[in-house]
Amino acid sequence: MALVLLLALVVHFDRISTQILFLLLAAGALAALLFLRLLSGKTVRTVLILASGLLILVVLLLGVGWPIAARNAAYVAPEVDRDNLFAGRRVMLIVPHEDDEINVLSGVMEQYTAAGSDVVVVFVTNGDSETNGETRITEALRATVLYGIPEQNVLFLGYGDTGKEQKTHLYNAASNELYCSSAGRTHTYGSKTHPAFRSSDYTRENLIGDLQDALETYLPDTIYCVDYDAHPDHRATSLAFEEAMGRILKQRADYTPLVCKGFAYSTAWQAVNDFYTDNLLSSVDASQTPYMSENYAYKWDERLRLPVSADTLSRLEYQTLTQRALFAHDSQNAVWQTGRILNGDKVFWVRDTSSLLYRAKFSASSGDTSVLNDFKWIDSSNVLSGDLPFDNVWSSDPNDPEPSVTITLEQPTVLKELRLYDQPSLTDNILGATILLDGTSVAEVGALVKNGSATVIPLQDTTPVSQIKIRITGAEGEHWGLTEVEAYAEPPESGVTFAKLTDEAGNFLYDAWTDSDGTLKLKTYCYPAADAACLKRCIVTSDNSVCSVSCTGDSFAVSCPVGESCVVRLSGAQDEAYSDAIRVSNPTPQARAWMHALQWVEAHHLDPINQRAYYRAIFNALTSRLSKLL
Ligand SMILES: [Ca+2]
């Protein structure tokens, strides 16, 4: 009986009211047993006294002991005004499954809501291949509210989650073919209190249409979406979003949102578990994982790194907002991934949306040009397979003597930049092309960038142009081709500008410890990276006279005596966007040792919070097995 009570206590220990209830019950029982001779059997009485004593101890340990012990683990980071990044925005986050919102945008979402921006989260599937969809919806609403997102801003498109046994995927089905999900559903659904965004049959066309509808209803100026990732639903969500976005960009010239694509697996769920370092590290280069290999178009050096919210960081996982949100997704045991998901930055790749060619007319000497302005760099005819996504390519007929693409612009325009995207295969490549503007040859282009990244061709002309012709003069491999062509009247800009203080290796810092010798080397990160001059315009200062900051070349050294700390401030001399502030401290050897001990306890799942997650996982597994039996 006592064991059952203990298990129930540990499993259902979310609320302070539960803690108090258990404390009162146990204390009452103990008092009754001690002072009133309720039971005469000596053994039974002793066992009950011990059980209620143990219950009191567990409650005190869970509710009081650990929080007090871990109090100093929270980050103390100075406020930095990042309104230039996070205020006045309409943000939409598009993810496949409930809990992917944390993988993709935790640490960032809360900065938008705190700055007063609107954040809308779109869940494409109900995550229902192994768990009840309504449960996933309830959990997602519990998590998103922690990030300050109101319930009406959480949209469930209500499509099916793909299980391991599925042989086909909705994304690759025929346009209007009715699809049956692994949960046996054929129509979108929500929960009793939160209906699906649209009532639609499961067809490929409805999936793209519902996404397009969500985008056009809210017209977000900032969009975050998962990219071609290690799960079929992630790949499908990425491609379906791009298809919906391509349709919108073809219709309207006035809509050019900031689009940021990121990964839920390689930089979060399956990232390196490097949380218990003295200073939190940034996301690690994920190029070793299959979906960000050299065959893929994103370059690690070109990633957009966003600072995470410092007030949700801590040297212990349990104090972070990320872990609280992962706790809300009970059915997923997601809480074990906190150490991988938490990083000093969140990384994305910006997809420009201001190309003039979405509304241009394409023709070619031969081949299908419809793929060349659809906003997709890659596509896959089977998202279930792990094959590299090499579909979505324009190529000429093998016997075409002079392959070329001709593009007629909506109206004559002075062009500053042309971008060609080669098929991402490393063995099938375009080796040369001639660019003609209104019939005049203006550029001879050599081999295009092989991995599918943009080959940027600056254009010098000052006269308006009506027609672009791309003549292919050399190629290798059977499947060479172009996946996209973009043209710009001005080189595109993301509008994102900020600076961040980092350690020597480039990790973003918020509340940093010096080395044991009392020094810490700092550098400055600027976005866009091209703005190297931002460093020269900045001043770095310390607010504590016993801690000094000295400049050595392109880095700074902070020096702090034992037990001291200071706020190091980077001030933009001309532009306030280029400013940052971090706390640097040199804890005593005892303080360092105490924190390392607490981290060791948590890392080995010996702390009460992790124990609770552990028992809750067992409890959930047992109840789900029982419910299947009954
Ligand atoms: Ca394309």
Residues whose N, C-alpha, C, O or C-beta is under 5 A from the ligand:
A	BS01	CA	V371 L372 N373 D374 F375 K376 W377 N392 T483 E484
